[in-house]
Amino acid sequence: MITVKATREGLIGGKTASGFVIDRVVPFVALPHHQALYKFVRLVNPATQKSTFAVVLDIGPWNVNDGAYVFGGERPQAETGKDTAGRLTNGAGIDLGEHVWATLGMTDNGAVSWEFL
């Protein structure tokens, strides 16, 4: 498992890169590579030890082509403080949908460990 900063996806009613309309029910996450779409992941909140499973339904945060992180075990490029387009980032390596956020007991942006199933 890799541990990275996680942020809340939010945007209820918006659409993800896969076309999914964001709600509070479906357990999904965003990872920064299109080949991660529709893959399943296991997540753990190191602070609470709560865990859950989710499907990747969005691309991000920040980058859309960070295969070295998503598939290669490298640190997220967004941790450098700028994304590949030069925008300032918050250092996050994964976005969590509302259901995942709540299930993991997240109260603020913080560390989450994840791995593909």
Protein Blocks (a to p, Z undefined) as FASTA:
>chain_A
ZZdddddfkjnhiacfkopacdfkbccddddbfklgopacddddfklopacddddfbece
hiaclmklmmnopacfklnopafkopacehiabdcdfklmmmnopabdcddddddZZ
